Amino acid sequence: QVQLVESGGGLVQPGGSLRLSCAASGTIFSIVSMGWYRQAPGKQRELVATKNSGGGTNYADSVKGRFTVSRDNAKNMVYLQMNSLKPEDTAVYYCNALAYSDYNRHDEYWGQGTQVTVSS
């Protein structure tokens, strides 16, 4: 009922910056939280950064000080500004949302993922 579409991934050199965007569409009553996860080859999917409706944020230790998650609630958008990128940041990045599709129903949704490659 809720669709998430990521954009902004690509190839960037170490130390560079990249900005990811995610748009939520469909039957949305409200969005409790939105954020980003990533999965590198051979590794588990891990939390990168999330932001809830109250403004609270949660960052992985590995990205603190380098990444910033932000939301535009009116547009149902979430962004991930990634600075000082490292090769270790290479992964598929997935948009995530916890959203109400009705007054008494909430579910977790995932985007299809966007590839981020940090390499010289």
LODRENNU-329007 format. One record per residue (C-alpha): residue in three letters; x, y, z; chain. Coordinates in steps of 0.02 Angstrom, whole numbers. Example, Ala and Ser with C-alpha at 12.3 -4.5 7.8 and 13.67 -1.06 7.14 Angstrom:
% LODRENNU-329007
{residuo = ALA | u = 615 | v = -225 | w = 390 | cadena = A}
{residuo = SER | u = 684 | v = -53 | w = 357 | cadena = A}
***
This chain:
% LODRENNU-329007
{residuo = GLN | u = 0 | v = 0 | w = 0 | cadena = A}
{residuo = VAL | u = 151 | v = 113 | w = 24 | cadena = A}
{residuo = GLN | u = 287 | v = 124 | w = -106 | cadena = A}
{residuo = LEU | u = 463 | v = 188 | w = -75 | cadena = A}
{residuo = VAL | u = 576 | v = 241 | w = -217 | cadena = A}
{residuo = GLU | u = 759 | v = 286 | w = -191 | cadena = A}
{residuo = SER | u = 869 | v = 392 | w = -302 | cadena = A}
{residuo = GLY | u = 1039 | v = 473 | w = -297 | cadena = A}
{residuo = GLY | u = 1155 | v = 325 | w = -288 | cadena = A}
{residuo = GLY | u = 1309 | v = 309 | w = -395 | cadena = A}
{residuo = LEU | u = 1497 | v = 308 | w = -401 | cadena = A}
{residuo = VAL | u = 1596 | v = 432 | w = -297 | cadena = A}
{residuo = GLN | u = 1779 | v = 449 | w = -250 | cadena = A}
{residuo = PRO | u = 1839 | v = 432 | w = -70 | cadena = A}
{residuo = GLY | u = 1812 | v = 593 | w = 26 | cadena = A}
{residuo = GLY | u = 1672 | v = 644 | w = -89 | cadena = A}
{residuo = SER | u = 1488 | v = 674 | w = -56 | cadena = A}
{residuo = LEU | u = 1325 | v = 601 | w = -113 | cadena = A}
{residuo = ARG | u = 1143 | v = 637 | w = -73 | cadena = A}
{residuo = LEU | u = 1011 | v = 502 | w = -74 | cadena = A}
{residuo = SER | u = 825 | v = 537 | w = -86 | cadena = A}
{residuo = CYS | u = 675 | v = 429 | w = -50 | cadena = A}
{residuo = ALA | u = 495 | v = 468 | w = -94 | cadena = A}
{residuo = ALA | u = 347 | v = 381 | w = -13 | cadena = A}
{residuo = SER | u = 184 | v = 365 | w = -107 | cadena = A}
{residuo = GLY | u = 22 | v = 269 | w = -98 | cadena = A}
{residuo = THR | u = -105 | v = 257 | w = 42 | cadena = A}
{residuo = ILE | u = -20 | v = 350 | w = 183 | cadena = A}
{residuo = PHE | u = -110 | v = 406 | w = 338 | cadena = A}
{residuo = SER | u = 48 | v = 457 | w = 427 | cadena = A}
{residuo = ILE | u = 232 | v = 409 | w = 434 | cadena = A}
{residuo = VAL | u = 304 | v = 368 | w = 603 | cadena = A}
{residuo = SER | u = 484 | v = 356 | w = 549 | cadena = A}
{residuo = MET | u = 590 | v = 353 | w = 393 | cadena = A}
{residuo = GLY | u = 771 | v = 313 | w = 366 | cadena = A}
{residuo = TRP | u = 907 | v = 214 | w = 282 | cadena = A}
{residuo = TYR | u = 986 | v = 43 | w = 295 | cadena = A}
{residuo = ARG | u = 1127 | v = -30 | w = 194 | cadena = A}
{residuo = GLN | u = 1195 | v = -200 | w = 147 | cadena = A}
{residuo = ALA | u = 1372 | v = -234 | w = 88 | cadena = A}
{residuo = PRO | u = 1420 | v = -395 | w = -2 | cadena = A}
{residuo = GLY | u = 1430 | v = -541 | w = 119 | cadena = A}
{residuo = LYS | u = 1363 | v = -440 | w = 265 | cadena = A}
{residuo = GLN | u = 1200 | v = -416 | w = 356 | cadena = A}
{residuo = ARG | u = 1088 | v = -269 | w = 321 | cadena = A}
{residuo = GLU | u = 1123 | v = -134 | w = 449 | cadena = A}
{residuo = LEU | u = 1044 | v = 26 | w = 507 | cadena = A}
{residuo = VAL | u = 1124 | v = 184 | w = 441 | cadena = A}
{residuo = ALA | u = 1012 | v = 325 | w = 500 | cadena = A}
{residuo = THR | u = 829 | v = 352 | w = 545 | cadena = A}
{residuo = LYS | u = 721 | v = 500 | w = 591 | cadena = A}
{residuo = ASN | u = 553 | v = 492 | w = 678 | cadena = A}
{residuo = SER | u = 406 | v = 611 | w = 672 | cadena = A}
{residuo = GLY | u = 460 | v = 695 | w = 833 | cadena = A}
{residuo = GLY | u = 628 | v = 740 | w = 758 | cadena = A}
{residuo = GLY | u = 731 | v = 609 | w = 847 | cadena = A}
{residuo = THR | u = 873 | v = 530 | w = 751 | cadena = A}
{residuo = ASN | u = 973 | v = 370 | w = 763 | cadena = A}
{residuo = TYR | u = 1141 | v = 346 | w = 677 | cadena = A}
{residuo = ALA | u = 1259 | v = 201 | w = 661 | cadena = A}
{residuo = ASP | u = 1423 | v = 237 | w = 749 | cadena = A}
{residuo = SER | u = 1517 | v = 214 | w = 586 | cadena = A}
{residuo = VAL | u = 1428 | v = 361 | w = 503 | cadena = A}
{residuo = LYS | u = 1410 | v = 485 | w = 645 | cadena = A}
{residuo = GLY | u = 1479 | v = 654 | w = 599 | cadena = A}
{residuo = ARG | u = 1482 | v = 611 | w = 414 | cadena = A}
{residuo = PHE | u = 1301 | v = 571 | w = 368 | cadena = A}
{residuo = THR | u = 1146 | v = 673 | w = 401 | cadena = A}
{residuo = VAL | u = 967 | v = 611 | w = 385 | cadena = A}
{residuo = SER | u = 828 | v = 736 | w = 356 | cadena = A}
{residuo = ARG | u = 642 | v = 731 | w = 317 | cadena = A}
{residuo = ASP | u = 516 | v = 835 | w = 226 | cadena = A}
{residuo = ASN | u = 356 | v = 776 | w = 308 | cadena = A}
{residuo = ALA | u = 243 | v = 877 | w = 194 | cadena = A}
{residuo = LYS | u = 315 | v = 789 | w = 42 | cadena = A}
{residuo = ASN | u = 339 | v = 618 | w = 123 | cadena = A}
{residuo = MET | u = 523 | v = 624 | w = 81 | cadena = A}
{residuo = VAL | u = 679 | v = 572 | w = 172 | cadena = A}
{residuo = TYR | u = 858 | v = 615 | w = 125 | cadena = A}
{residuo = LEU | u = 1030 | v = 554 | w = 169 | cadena = A}
{residuo = GLN | u = 1173 | v = 675 | w = 148 | cadena = A}
{residuo = MET | u = 1335 | v = 577 | w = 145 | cadena = A}
{residuo = ASN | u = 1499 | v = 670 | w = 165 | cadena = A}
{residuo = SER | u = 1679 | v = 611 | w = 182 | cadena = A}
{residuo = LEU | u = 1634 | v = 448 | w = 101 | cadena = A}
{residuo = LYS | u = 1746 | v = 297 | w = 127 | cadena = A}
{residuo = PRO | u = 1765 | v = 136 | w = 27 | cadena = A}
{residuo = GLU | u = 1686 | v = 47 | w = 176 | cadena = A}
{residuo = ASP | u = 1525 | v = 142 | w = 139 | cadena = A}
{residuo = THR | u = 1504 | v = 44 | w = -23 | cadena = A}
{residuo = ALA | u = 1338 | v = -47 | w = -13 | cadena = A}
{residuo = VAL | u = 1161 | v = -55 | w = -75 | cadena = A}
{residuo = TYR | u = 1063 | v = 76 | w = 21 | cadena = A}
{residuo = TYR | u = 881 | v = 44 | w = 61 | cadena = A}
{residuo = CYS | u = 748 | v = 168 | w = 110 | cadena = A}
{residuo = ASN | u = 640 | v = 114 | w = 256 | cadena = A}
{residuo = ALA | u = 478 | v = 180 | w = 327 | cadena = A}
{residuo = LEU | u = 360 | v = 138 | w = 467 | cadena = A}
{residuo = ALA | u = 194 | v = 205 | w = 410 | cadena = A}
{residuo = TYR | u = 9 | v = 202 | w = 450 | cadena = A}
{residuo = SER | u = -99 | v = 159 | w = 300 | cadena = A}
{residuo = ASP | u = -253 | v = 177 | w = 410 | cadena = A}
{residuo = TYR | u = -295 | v = 242 | w = 582 | cadena = A}
{residuo = ASN | u = -258 | v = 76 | w = 670 | cadena = A}
{residuo = ARG | u = -135 | v = -6 | w = 552 | cadena = A}
{residuo = HIS | u = 51 | v = 21 | w = 531 | cadena = A}
{residuo = ASP | u = 179 | v = -79 | w = 434 | cadena = A}
{residuo = GLU | u = 362 | v = -72 | w = 387 | cadena = A}
{residuo = TYR | u = 404 | v = -38 | w = 205 | cadena = A}
{residuo = TRP | u = 562 | v = -51 | w = 102 | cadena = A}
{residuo = GLY | u = 625 | v = 25 | w = -58 | cadena = A}
{residuo = GLN | u = 711 | v = -77 | w = -193 | cadena = A}
{residuo = GLY | u = 883 | v = -9 | w = -151 | cadena = A}
{residuo = THR | u = 1010 | v = 101 | w = -236 | cadena = A}
{residuo = GLN | u = 1193 | v = 60 | w = -260 | cadena = A}
{residuo = VAL | u = 1326 | v = 172 | w = -184 | cadena = A}
{residuo = THR | u = 1505 | v = 137 | w = -235 | cadena = A}
{residuo = VAL | u = 1652 | v = 231 | w = -158 | cadena = A}
{residuo = SER | u = 1810 | v = 199 | w = -257 | cadena = A}
{residuo = SER | u = 1960 | v = 285 | w = -334 | cadena = A}
***
